[in-house]
């Protein structure tokens, strides 16, 4: 589908031409994609860091946190992410990708740093919520920009690889936490965000191009164009069914992924492991997610994002069910790697499918919609994990809940595939 910019286009530089250079990737586009990926790494770090310090917040701060209230605080960042994803995706389609990306990165970096100085639980939770607004807005905005900078044949692969930054950031949080938390205490984990503020954001100012999504063909810059890029466009024909399924599929996938990310270290401590061992389990989960980003990028290109996402979600569900049986430690590590591959891989593939399914003028809005609604699952997961533990249902109740969410994701994504095939068949029959 070709999209053109009207004659009254804003005075912003267009994205570098697709297919420029022998490789099809202009040098400036490569640098811009790399900067976006680095920002996603810090996005992932700032998300997962709460899971690494949760035990310390409960035991060492004197804030009077229980498992249930710790789950509530864990949810605050995801509430902010829900807000940020919905509005930043829309903003990036309207005001430009670069402004939105840089603004979101500044917001999550500043408020993450301030978390280190929180005097009590309510202030800490409020700062996590504000940081979450930036965290949630970055991913759809960055993916929308990257989708415009790479050739179409690489779009799904690059979108999937971009999301490897999230578990890489989570892996860094676990690795950094193993030596730093015992030595310096939990606040130092939040000061790492200074690196994003003073190093990566200036790189973004230097290398990210400012772009606006092209208007749909025939739009004349007036009310028709405005209506065509709103959320209403996603919730009416021909996008309504697909938009709803993508959003709910994202919701259950993020429930599984962020539930594990938030609770896994604490769950393993409750199962009898010390903090260092518990963090190595979290590292296994995140390394699996990194591997999942690479594997699903290849498989998504080879077999398509939808069939690959179904398989990835099923793998995660089976792996989490195996954990309930109390297997040997080596099997636990392997199942957590598979759970990381499956849960994060599924989410990467959903993002790739959304970025490929919608036209350019709706891409940021569609990504924001799916991720924004999906954050409901991310909000619910820390709460659900804490409530299950507080109810005395044990560690396995969490693994069962997250396994069920992964299985539901497989079913919902299969429904997306069926609907796409039906719509394609109808389109062909009408030609």
CORJO-V516292 format. One record per residue. RES is the residue in three letters. OMEGA is omega in degrees with one decimal (999 if undefined). NEAR is the number of other ideal C-beta (glycine too) atoms within 8 Angstrom. D_CENTER is the distance of its C-alpha to the mean C-alpha in whole Angstrom. Layout:
[[RES/OMEGA/NEAR/D_CENTER] [RES/OMEGA/NEAR/D_CENTER]]
This chain:
[[UNK/-179.9/3/27] [UNK/179.0/4/28] [UNK/-178.9/11/27] [UNK/177.6/7/30] [UNK/-176.3/8/30] [UNK/-178.9/10/33] [UNK/-178.6/3/35] [UNK/-176.4/4/34] [UNK/177.7/8/31] [UNK/-179.6/5/30] [UNK/175.5/3/31] [UNK/-179.9/9/28] [UNK/177.9/6/28] [UNK/174.3/8/26] [UNK/177.2/11/24] [UNK/-175.4/11/26] [UNK/177.5/7/27] [UNK/175.6/10/26] [UNK/180.0/6/28] [UNK/178.8/9/29] [UNK/-176.5/8/31] [UNK/-176.8/3/32] [UNK/-174.1/4/28] [UNK/179.8/10/27] [UNK/175.0/11/25] [UNK/-177.7/9/26] [UNK/-178.4/7/26] [UNK/177.1/9/25] [UNK/178.1/13/22] [UNK/-179.7/9/21] [UNK/179.0/9/21] [UNK/177.9/15/19] [UNK/179.5/13/16] [UNK/178.2/8/17] [UNK/177.3/13/17] [UNK/179.2/15/13] [UNK/178.9/12/12] [UNK/177.6/11/14] [UNK/176.8/17/12] [UNK/175.3/16/9] [UNK/179.2/13/11] [UNK/172.9/16/12] [UNK/179.4/15/9] [UNK/177.7/15/8] [UNK/-175.5/14/11] [UNK/176.0/15/12] [UNK/-171.5/14/9] [UNK/-175.2/15/11] [UNK/-179.8/14/15] [UNK/178.8/12/15] [UNK/-178.5/15/16] [UNK/-177.1/14/18] [UNK/-173.4/12/20] [UNK/178.9/14/21] [UNK/178.7/11/24] [UNK/178.5/11/25] [UNK/179.9/15/25] [UNK/-169.7/12/26] [UNK/-166.8/6/29] [UNK/-172.1/8/30] [UNK/-173.3/10/29] [UNK/-179.3/4/32] [UNK/179.3/8/30] [UNK/-179.2/6/31] [UNK/169.5/10/27] [UNK/177.7/9/27] [UNK/-179.0/10/25] [UNK/-178.7/10/24] [UNK/174.6/11/24] [UNK/175.6/14/22] [UNK/177.9/16/19] [UNK/178.2/12/20] [UNK/176.8/15/19] [UNK/-179.9/16/16] [UNK/-173.3/14/15] [UNK/178.6/13/16] [UNK/-177.8/15/13] [UNK/171.8/16/11] [UNK/177.0/12/14] [UNK/179.5/17/13] [UNK/177.7/15/9] [UNK/178.5/16/11] [UNK/-177.1/12/14] [UNK/-177.8/17/12] [UNK/-177.8/18/10] [UNK/-172.8/13/13] [UNK/-179.2/11/15] [UNK/176.5/16/14] [UNK/177.9/20/13] [UNK/-179.9/14/17] [UNK/-178.0/11/18] [UNK/176.3/18/17] [UNK/-173.7/14/19] [UNK/-172.9/8/22] [UNK/-179.0/7/22] [UNK/-175.9/12/20] [UNK/-172.7/16/17] [UNK/-179.8/12/19] [UNK/-177.2/9/20] [UNK/-179.6/14/16] [UNK/-178.2/17/14] [UNK/179.5/12/17] [UNK/179.5/10/18] [UNK/-179.6/17/14] [UNK/177.5/16/14] [UNK/-178.1/11/18] [UNK/-175.6/13/17] [UNK/179.0/19/14] [UNK/-177.0/16/17] [UNK/-175.6/9/20] [UNK/172.5/13/19] [UNK/177.4/13/17] [UNK/-178.3/12/21] [UNK/177.9/10/22] [UNK/-179.2/13/21] [UNK/-176.0/10/23] [UNK/-178.1/6/26] [UNK/-178.3/10/26] [UNK/-177.6/4/29] [UNK/-175.0/7/28] [UNK/179.7/13/25] [UNK/178.7/6/25] [UNK/178.2/9/25] [UNK/179.4/13/22] [UNK/178.2/11/20] [UNK/177.6/9/21] [UNK/176.7/13/20] [UNK/177.6/15/16] [UNK/-179.2/12/16] [UNK/175.5/11/17] [UNK/-179.1/16/14] [UNK/177.9/18/12] [UNK/177.0/15/13] [UNK/179.1/18/12] [UNK/-177.5/17/9] [UNK/-178.4/20/8] [UNK/-174.1/19/10] [UNK/-170.8/17/9] [UNK/179.3/16/6] [UNK/-179.8/15/8] [UNK/179.8/17/11] [UNK/178.9/14/11] [UNK/177.7/13/10] [UNK/178.2/17/13] [UNK/-177.4/18/15] [UNK/179.6/14/15] [UNK/179.7/13/16] [UNK/-173.9/11/19] [UNK/-175.5/12/20] [UNK/176.1/14/20] [UNK/-174.3/9/23] [UNK/-176.7/6/22] [UNK/179.6/4/22] [UNK/-170.0/10/20] [UNK/-178.7/13/17] [UNK/-179.2/14/15] [UNK/-177.4/12/16] [UNK/178.0/12/15] [UNK/179.4/16/11] [UNK/179.3/17/11] [UNK/176.8/11/12] [UNK/-175.7/14/10] [UNK/173.3/14/7] [UNK/178.3/14/10] [UNK/-178.5/14/9] [UNK/178.7/15/7] [UNK/174.7/18/9] [UNK/175.0/12/12] [UNK/177.2/17/11] [UNK/177.2/17/12] [UNK/177.3/12/15] [UNK/178.4/10/16] [UNK/179.3/16/16] [UNK/-179.8/16/18] [UNK/179.8/8/20] [UNK/-176.3/10/21] [UNK/-176.3/13/21] [UNK/177.4/10/24] [UNK/-169.2/7/27] [UNK/-177.0/10/26] [UNK/177.3/15/25] [UNK/-175.2/5/29] [UNK/-170.9/5/30] [UNK/-178.8/6/29] [UNK/-173.8/7/27] [UNK/-174.8/11/24] [UNK/-176.8/10/24] [UNK/-178.8/11/24] [UNK/-178.4/15/20] [UNK/179.1/13/19] [UNK/177.3/9/22] [UNK/-180.0/10/20] [UNK/175.6/14/18] [UNK/-178.7/9/21] [UNK/177.9/9/21] [UNK/-175.4/13/18] [UNK/-172.5/12/20] [UNK/-178.0/7/23] [UNK/-170.4/8/22] [UNK/-178.9/13/19] [UNK/173.6/14/19] [UNK/174.9/8/23] [UNK/176.5/10/22] [UNK/177.8/15/19] [UNK/-177.9/7/23] [UNK/-167.2/6/25] [UNK/-178.5/8/23] [UNK/175.8/14/20] [UNK/174.1/12/22] [UNK/178.8/10/23] [UNK/166.3/13/22] [UNK/176.0/13/22] [UNK/176.9/14/21] [UNK/174.7/9/25] [UNK/177.3/14/27] [UNK/-178.6/10/27] [UNK/177.6/7/31] [UNK/178.7/4/34] [UNK/-174.0/11/32] [UNK/174.0/7/34] [UNK/180.0/7/32] [UNK/-176.1/7/33] [UNK/179.9/5/32] [UNK/178.3/8/32] [UNK/179.9/13/29] [UNK/-178.4/8/27] [UNK/-172.7/9/27] [UNK/-177.4/12/26] [UNK/-179.9/14/22] [UNK/178.0/9/22] [UNK/178.9/8/20] [UNK/179.2/7/23] [UNK/179.8/12/23] [UNK/-172.6/12/20] [UNK/170.2/9/22] [UNK/-178.0/7/25] [UNK/4.5/4/27] [UNK/-170.1/4/26] [UNK/-169.6/13/22] [UNK/-175.7/10/22] [UNK/-179.8/7/22] [UNK/-178.4/12/19] [UNK/179.7/13/17] [UNK/-179.3/9/18] [UNK/176.5/13/17] [UNK/-176.6/15/14] [UNK/-178.6/12/13] [UNK/175.3/10/14] [UNK/175.9/14/13] [UNK/-179.3/15/10] [UNK/-176.6/13/11] [UNK/177.4/14/13] [UNK/179.5/18/10] [UNK/174.1/14/8] [UNK/-179.9/15/11] [UNK/-173.9/18/12] [UNK/-176.4/13/9] [UNK/171.8/14/9] [UNK/176.3/16/13] [UNK/-178.5/12/14] [UNK/-178.2/14/12] [UNK/-168.0/14/14] [UNK/-170.9/17/17] [UNK/179.5/14/18] [UNK/-179.6/16/20] [UNK/178.0/14/22] [UNK/-178.6/12/22] [UNK/173.2/12/24] [UNK/177.6/12/26] [UNK/178.7/8/27] [UNK/173.7/7/28] [UNK/179.7/4/30] [UNK/176.3/8/29] [UNK/-174.5/6/29] [UNK/-179.1/10/26] [UNK/179.0/7/26] [UNK/-180.0/9/26] [UNK/178.9/15/23] [UNK/175.8/13/21] [UNK/173.3/10/22] [UNK/176.7/15/21] [UNK/177.0/17/17] [UNK/178.0/11/18] [UNK/178.2/12/18] [UNK/-175.9/17/15] [UNK/175.0/17/13] [UNK/173.5/12/16] [UNK/178.8/16/15] [UNK/175.5/18/12] [UNK/177.5/13/13] [UNK/178.8/11/16] [UNK/178.4/17/14] [UNK/-178.9/16/12] [UNK/-178.5/10/15] [UNK/-178.0/10/17] [UNK/174.3/17/15] [UNK/178.0/13/15] [UNK/-176.2/9/19] [UNK/178.9/10/19] [UNK/176.3/17/17] [UNK/-176.4/7/20] [UNK/-172.8/5/23] [UNK/-177.2/6/22] [UNK/-176.7/6/20] [UNK/-176.3/13/16] [UNK/177.7/12/17] [UNK/179.8/9/20] [UNK/178.9/14/18] [UNK/177.4/17/15] [UNK/179.9/12/18] [UNK/-178.6/9/19] [UNK/179.6/16/16] [UNK/178.4/17/16] [UNK/177.4/12/19] [UNK/179.7/11/19] [UNK/-179.1/18/17] [UNK/-179.7/14/19] [UNK/-178.7/10/22] [UNK/-179.3/13/21] [UNK/176.1/16/20] [UNK/178.4/11/24] [UNK/179.8/10/25] [UNK/-179.0/13/24] [UNK/-176.4/10/26] [UNK/-179.8/6/29] [UNK/-176.5/3/30] [UNK/175.3/8/30] [UNK/-174.8/5/31] [UNK/-179.2/5/29] [UNK/178.5/6/28] [UNK/177.1/9/27] [UNK/179.0/11/25] [UNK/-177.9/10/23] [UNK/179.5/8/23] [UNK/177.4/13/22] [UNK/174.2/15/19] [UNK/178.8/13/18] [UNK/177.6/13/18] [UNK/176.2/16/16] [UNK/176.3/18/13] [UNK/-173.2/17/14] [UNK/-174.8/17/14] [UNK/-178.8/19/11] [UNK/177.2/16/8] [UNK/177.7/16/11] [UNK/-178.9/17/11] [UNK/176.4/13/7] [UNK/-177.2/17/8] [UNK/175.9/16/11] [UNK/178.3/16/10] [UNK/178.1/16/9] [UNK/-180.0/15/12] [UNK/178.2/14/14] [UNK/-178.6/13/13] [UNK/-178.5/15/14] [UNK/-171.3/10/17] [UNK/-174.0/8/18] [UNK/176.3/9/19] [UNK/-171.9/8/21] [UNK/-175.3/9/20] [UNK/177.1/12/21] [UNK/-168.6/15/19] [UNK/-179.7/15/16] [UNK/179.0/15/14] [UNK/-179.5/15/15] [UNK/176.9/16/14] [UNK/177.7/17/10] [UNK/178.1/17/11] [UNK/-177.4/15/13] [UNK/-178.4/15/11] [UNK/179.0/16/7] [UNK/176.0/15/10] [UNK/179.7/13/12] [UNK/-179.7/15/9] [UNK/173.5/16/9] [UNK/176.5/9/13] [UNK/178.4/16/12] [UNK/176.6/15/10] [UNK/-174.7/12/13] [UNK/-172.3/10/15] [UNK/178.0/18/14] [UNK/177.4/17/16] [UNK/-177.6/12/19] [UNK/179.4/12/19] [UNK/179.0/15/19] [UNK/-179.5/17/22] [UNK/177.7/10/24] [UNK/177.9/11/25] [UNK/-179.5/15/26] [UNK/178.9/9/28] [UNK/178.0/7/29] [UNK/-176.8/5/31] [UNK/171.2/7/29] [UNK/-177.1/6/28] [UNK/-175.7/9/25] [UNK/179.0/9/25] [UNK/177.3/11/24] [UNK/-179.5/13/21] [UNK/177.9/13/21] [UNK/-180.0/11/22] [UNK/-178.4/12/20] [UNK/175.3/16/17] [UNK/178.1/15/19] [UNK/178.2/9/20] [UNK/178.7/14/16] [UNK/177.5/19/16] [UNK/177.8/11/19] [UNK/178.0/9/18] [UNK/179.4/16/15] [UNK/-179.5/12/18] [UNK/-177.5/8/20] [UNK/179.6/12/18] [UNK/173.9/16/17] [UNK/177.5/9/21] [UNK/175.4/9/22] [UNK/-180.0/14/20] [UNK/179.0/11/21] [UNK/-177.9/8/25] [UNK/177.9/11/24] [UNK/178.5/11/23] [UNK/179.7/8/27] [UNK/-179.0/8/29] [UNK/177.2/10/28] [UNK/179.7/8/28] [UNK/178.6/8/32] [UNK/178.8/8/33] [UNK/179.0/8/32] [UNK/-177.1/7/34] [UNK/-179.1/6/37] [UNK/-179.9/5/37] [UNK/999/4/38]]
